[in-house]
């Protein structure tokens, strides 16, 4: 090993040690703050949120200035247009951020709620109490608004949080973190309850994932590669979804107008979201009258169609679909279409190719709707509604911190309740066994 190589290796080890020490310090402060925020009164937490909403308005120009610098550097680094759009803030977006904070402040506080309290023959009462998770680590990309959303949800749910945004948004996130700290201090709550990682070193993410002594759960928000990395390397529980391969099935007993409205909205309302329909399944008896109408409407939105053999016979402009198409989350104006023989075939297709995110049926047949609800094993299952409704705000949860396709703890949009857990409580009056 040359002297230069040895020096470079030593420097790398030194940098790694500094990141580890920094992250351990963050973890220690978060754990200490979590004990205080967990028992904070609802009024104090709400006071912090209302203060934050006001501070965001007062410091909007400062936030936007930092964001412009992030955008300038991101363009110089060649960031693509989609990520630039997610990164960009403007006056309306900052105002919407403040409105979102107020909405969370207006939600009922789940912490301390006692549910399912039941008397037992022994004379005791047994129930469960909703409690904070503790310390929540959140890893995300591009969108600075996630910093505010994640922080306020964690504060309201009584959790401390460690936020690691994308390096492209580091200046925006630092200003937002300062706003949040100011609001927490104004309300008499620990500023360390919300910590935004200040280093762009990727080693910080790896360290965050391997600190079970400080971090209780990690939530990744971003592209598939980020989520896969977190799921693979985490030594703490992860709330996640990898893909949003969502389906709409148009049943033979569907109302054609409803079916067309739902199928068009589910694909075209926004192309790049995880709850956008990627595959349309249509019952054979209704395919010929409905598919040509849908094809014309999709064409007006610039949607490329990829279909099975029967689809291509009905819609000659559709390209033949490959096996890979059924497994693809396009996040783009592309839609795969399959004509199926019946409800069983539709459910089988979803079970084979779906990602357990969101799937919908359009039908006027109550018994088939119930079968679909019961047998499709996804986080959200819908009847006569667009998959685009799979969203925390639309579900009445306020802001969401992510969507989970896991089956344990949280499933579907994760709002305040998803950031809490339940512990058993027993009430007695000197009872002995």
Secondary structure in CASP SS format (residue, H / E / C, confidence):
PFRMAT SS
TARGET T0000
AUTHOR 0000-0000-0000
METHOD secondary structure of the structure
MODEL  1
X C 1.00
X C 1.00
X H 1.00
X H 1.00
X H 1.00
X H 1.00
X H 1.00
X H 1.00
X H 1.00
X H 1.00
X H 1.00
X H 1.00
X H 1.00
X H 1.00
X H 1.00
X H 1.00
X H 1.00
X H 1.00
X H 1.00
X H 1.00
X H 1.00
X H 1.00
X H 1.00
X H 1.00
X H 1.00
X H 1.00
X H 1.00
X H 1.00
X H 1.00
X H 1.00
X H 1.00
X H 1.00
X H 1.00
X H 1.00
X H 1.00
X H 1.00
X H 1.00
X C 1.00
X C 1.00
X C 1.00
X C 1.00
X H 1.00
X H 1.00
X H 1.00
X H 1.00
X H 1.00
X H 1.00
X H 1.00
X H 1.00
X H 1.00
X H 1.00
X H 1.00
X H 1.00
X H 1.00
X H 1.00
X H 1.00
X H 1.00
X H 1.00
X C 1.00
X H 1.00
X H 1.00
X H 1.00
X H 1.00
X H 1.00
X H 1.00
X H 1.00
X H 1.00
X H 1.00
X H 1.00
X H 1.00
X H 1.00
X H 1.00
X H 1.00
X H 1.00
X H 1.00
X H 1.00
X C 1.00
X C 1.00
X C 1.00
X C 1.00
X H 1.00
X H 1.00
X H 1.00
X H 1.00
X H 1.00
X H 1.00
X H 1.00
X C 1.00
X C 1.00
X C 1.00
X H 1.00
X H 1.00
X H 1.00
X H 1.00
X H 1.00
X H 1.00
X H 1.00
X H 1.00
X H 1.00
X H 1.00
X H 1.00
X H 1.00
X H 1.00
X H 1.00
X H 1.00
X C 1.00
X C 1.00
X C 1.00
X C 1.00
X C 1.00
X C 1.00
X C 1.00
X C 1.00
X E 1.00
X E 1.00
X E 1.00
X E 1.00
X E 1.00
X E 1.00
X C 1.00
X C 1.00
X C 1.00
X C 1.00
X C 1.00
X E 1.00
X E 1.00
X E 1.00
X E 1.00
X E 1.00
X E 1.00
X E 1.00
X E 1.00
X C 1.00
X C 1.00
X E 1.00
X E 1.00
X E 1.00
X E 1.00
X E 1.00
X E 1.00
X C 1.00
X C 1.00
X C 1.00
X C 1.00
X H 1.00
X H 1.00
X H 1.00
X H 1.00
X H 1.00
X H 1.00
X H 1.00
X H 1.00
X H 1.00
X H 1.00
X H 1.00
X H 1.00
X C 1.00
X C 1.00
X C 1.00
X E 1.00
X E 1.00
X E 1.00
X E 1.00
X E 1.00
X C 1.00
X C 1.00
X H 1.00
X H 1.00
X H 1.00
X H 1.00
X H 1.00
X H 1.00
X H 1.00
X H 1.00
X H 1.00
X H 1.00
X H 1.00
X H 1.00
X H 1.00
X H 1.00
X H 1.00
X H 1.00
X H 1.00
X H 1.00
X H 1.00
X H 1.00
X C 1.00
X C 1.00
X C 1.00
X C 1.00
X H 1.00
X H 1.00
X H 1.00
X E 1.00
X E 1.00
X E 1.00
X C 1.00
X C 1.00
X C 1.00
X C 1.00
X C 1.00
X C 1.00
X H 1.00
X H 1.00
X H 1.00
X H 1.00
X H 1.00
X H 1.00
X C 1.00
X C 1.00
X C 1.00
X C 1.00
X C 1.00
X C 1.00
X C 1.00
X C 1.00
X E 1.00
X E 1.00
X E 1.00
X E 1.00
X E 1.00
X C 1.00
X C 1.00
X H 1.00
X H 1.00
X H 1.00
X H 1.00
X H 1.00
X H 1.00
X H 1.00
X H 1.00
X H 1.00
X H 1.00
X C 1.00
X C 1.00
X C 1.00
X E 1.00
X E 1.00
X E 1.00
X C 1.00
X C 1.00
X C 1.00
X C 1.00
X C 1.00
X C 1.00
X E 1.00
X E 1.00
X E 1.00
X E 1.00
X E 1.00
X C 1.00
X C 1.00
X C 1.00
X C 1.00
X C 1.00
X H 1.00
X H 1.00
X H 1.00
X H 1.00
X H 1.00
X H 1.00
X H 1.00
X H 1.00
X H 1.00
X H 1.00
X H 1.00
X H 1.00
X H 1.00
X C 1.00
X C 1.00
X C 1.00
X C 1.00
X C 1.00
X C 1.00
X C 1.00
X C 1.00
X E 1.00
X E 1.00
X E 1.00
X E 1.00
X E 1.00
X E 1.00
X E 1.00
X H 1.00
X H 1.00
X H 1.00
X H 1.00
X H 1.00
X H 1.00
X H 1.00
X H 1.00
X H 1.00
X H 1.00
X H 1.00
X H 1.00
X H 1.00
X H 1.00
X H 1.00
X H 1.00
X H 1.00
X C 1.00
X C 1.00
X C 1.00
X E 1.00
X E 1.00
X E 1.00
X E 1.00
X C 1.00
X H 1.00
X H 1.00
X H 1.00
X H 1.00
X H 1.00
X H 1.00
X C 1.00
X C 1.00
X C 1.00
X C 1.00
X E 1.00
X E 1.00
X C 1.00
X C 1.00
X H 1.00
X H 1.00
X H 1.00
X H 1.00
X H 1.00
X C 1.00
X C 1.00
X C 1.00
X C 1.00
X C 1.00
X C 1.00
X E 1.00
X E 1.00
X E 1.00
X E 1.00
X E 1.00
X E 1.00
X E 1.00
X C 1.00
X C 1.00
X H 1.00
X H 1.00
X H 1.00
X H 1.00
X H 1.00
X H 1.00
X H 1.00
X H 1.00
X H 1.00
X H 1.00
X H 1.00
X C 1.00
X C 1.00
X C 1.00
X C 1.00
X E 1.00
X E 1.00
X E 1.00
X E 1.00
X E 1.00
X C 1.00
X C 1.00
X C 1.00
X H 1.00
X H 1.00
X H 1.00
X H 1.00
X H 1.00
X H 1.00
X H 1.00
X H 1.00
X H 1.00
X H 1.00
X C 1.00
X C 1.00
X C 1.00
X C 1.00
X E 1.00
X E 1.00
X E 1.00
X E 1.00
X C 1.00
X C 1.00
X C 1.00
X H 1.00
X H 1.00
X H 1.00
X C 1.00
X C 1.00
X C 1.00
X C 1.00
X C 1.00
X C 1.00
X C 1.00
X C 1.00
X C 1.00
X C 1.00
X C 1.00
X C 1.00
X E 1.00
X E 1.00
X E 1.00
X C 1.00
X C 1.00
X C 1.00
X C 1.00
X C 1.00
X C 1.00
X C 1.00
X E 1.00
X E 1.00
X E 1.00
X C 1.00
X C 1.00
X H 1.00
X H 1.00
X H 1.00
X E 1.00
X E 1.00
X E 1.00
X E 1.00
X E 1.00
X E 1.00
X E 1.00
X E 1.00
X C 1.00
X C 1.00
X C 1.00
X C 1.00
X C 1.00
X C 1.00
END
